[in-house]
Structures are given as structure tokens and as C-alpha cells.
């Protein structure tokens, strides 16, 4: 399963902006300056539209920001576990992913985006 690499996106977005101020760069992307700030700080994940605009500016493909999910040693353990253990671990991993999404949404609500 592939997941979005927010760290890579933040680094690339900041590098792409360079010394240009946020207001001017945000206008190039057709977004608000506050949205750009949230994107650069990893507090907001870009929409596919924004991701596409950033990729157009830097000449990259959107696929470069989606990487294979690394579930650490869990992936290696899955081969040596019973089916019931695999199901329990998969359910736990899904709960963790859901919790992470809720935490991200909670952080996003602390910021007002125009």
C-alpha cells in the first residue's frame, strides 16, 4: 500500500519557494498564504489539485510523493504468524491509521484557513 510522504512534500515545497516570500509564492499556486504556511509546516496535507500545481512548477510527477508503506518489522512478521494473529494485527494497524488521521484533523482545526 502506498502512502503520501508529507515530509518529502514539505521539504520540496520549501526548497521550491526558496527566497521568495510566502504571499507571492502562494499566488503562483493560487492558494492563500496561510494555506502555504500550513503545507510547508506539515500541518496540512495538500489536495490533489495543489499537489498537481506544485509538481507542475517543480517538474516532478505526483507519484514521487507516494511511497510504499513501511510497517516496520510487522511486514516481516506477517509471514510467520497464524491467520488469526495476522487478522488481529491488521485490525490494530488500521486502528492506528484511523487514530493518526483523527490527530491530524484535530491539529488542522487549531488553524483557521481562509
C-alpha positions as CSV (number, residue, x, y, z in Angstrom):
1,X,0.0,0.0,0.0
2,X,1.3,3.4,-0.9
3,X,1.0,6.5,1.4
4,X,1.7,10.2,1.0
5,X,5.2,11.3,2.0
6,X,4.3,14.6,3.8
7,X,8.0,15.1,4.8
8,X,9.3,14.9,1.3
9,X,6.5,17.2,0.1
10,X,7.3,19.8,2.8
11,X,11.0,19.8,2.0
12,X,10.4,20.1,-1.7
13,X,7.8,22.8,-1.3
14,X,10.1,24.9,0.9
15,X,13.0,24.4,-1.5
16,X,10.8,25.3,-4.5
17,X,9.8,28.6,-2.8
18,X,13.4,29.4,-2.0
19,X,13.8,33.0,-1.0
20,X,10.5,34.1,-2.5
21,X,8.0,35.4,0.1
22,X,5.1,33.2,1.0
23,X,2.5,35.6,-0.3
24,X,4.0,35.8,-3.8
25,X,4.6,32.1,-4.0
26,X,1.1,31.3,-2.7
27,X,-0.3,33.5,-5.5
28,X,1.6,31.3,-8.0
29,X,-0.1,28.3,-6.6
30,X,-3.5,30.0,-6.4
31,X,-3.8,29.4,-2.7
32,X,-3.9,31.5,0.4
33,X,-0.6,32.4,2.2
34,X,-1.9,30.7,5.4
35,X,-2.5,27.5,3.4
36,X,1.0,27.6,2.1
37,X,2.3,28.1,5.6
38,X,0.4,25.0,6.8
39,X,1.6,23.0,3.9
40,X,5.2,23.9,4.5
41,X,5.0,23.1,8.2
42,X,3.3,19.7,7.6
43,X,0.1,20.7,9.4
44,X,-2.0,20.3,6.3
45,X,-1.8,17.7,3.5
46,X,-2.2,19.1,0.0
47,X,-5.3,18.4,-2.1
48,X,-4.6,16.6,-5.3
49,X,-5.1,19.9,-7.1
50,X,-2.5,21.7,-5.1
51,X,-0.1,18.7,-5.3
52,X,-0.5,18.8,-9.1
53,X,0.2,22.5,-9.3
54,X,3.4,22.1,-7.1
55,X,4.5,19.2,-9.4
56,X,3.9,21.3,-12.5
57,X,6.1,24.0,-11.0
58,X,9.0,21.7,-10.0
59,X,8.7,19.3,-12.9
60,X,8.0,16.3,-10.8
61,X,5.4,13.6,-11.1
62,X,2.8,13.3,-8.3
63,X,3.7,9.6,-7.9
64,X,7.1,10.7,-6.4
65,X,5.2,11.7,-3.3
66,X,3.6,8.4,-2.7
67,X,5.8,5.7,-1.2
68,X,5.4,2.1,-0.2
69,X,4.0,1.9,3.3
70,X,6.7,0.8,5.7
71,X,5.0,-1.0,8.6
72,X,8.5,-1.7,10.1
73,X,9.1,-5.3,11.2
74,X,5.4,-6.0,11.2
75,X,5.5,-6.8,7.4
76,X,8.3,-9.4,8.1
77,X,6.4,-11.0,11.0
78,X,3.2,-11.4,9.0
79,X,4.8,-14.4,7.1
80,X,5.4,-16.4,10.3
81,X,2.1,-15.7,12.1
82,X,-1.2,-17.6,12.3
83,X,-4.1,-16.3,10.3
84,X,-5.9,-15.2,13.4
85,X,-2.8,-13.3,14.6
86,X,-2.5,-11.7,11.2
87,X,-6.1,-10.5,11.3
88,X,-5.7,-9.1,14.8
89,X,-2.5,-7.2,13.8
90,X,-4.1,-5.9,10.6
91,X,-7.1,-4.6,12.7
92,X,-4.7,-3.0,15.2
93,X,-2.7,-1.3,12.4
94,X,-6.0,0.0,10.9
95,X,-7.0,1.5,14.2
96,X,-3.6,3.2,14.5
97,X,-4.0,4.7,11.0
98,X,-7.5,5.9,11.9
99,X,-6.2,7.4,15.2
100,X,-3.4,9.2,13.2
101,X,-6.0,10.6,10.8
102,X,-8.0,12.0,13.7
103,X,-4.9,13.5,15.3
104,X,-4.1,15.2,12.0
105,X,-7.7,16.6,11.7
106,X,-7.5,17.8,15.4
107,X,-4.3,19.7,14.6
108,X,-5.9,21.2,11.4
109,X,-8.8,22.5,13.4
110,X,-6.5,24.6,15.6
111,X,-5.6,26.7,12.5
112,X,-8.0,28.8,10.5
113,X,-7.6,28.5,6.8
114,X,-9.2,31.1,4.6
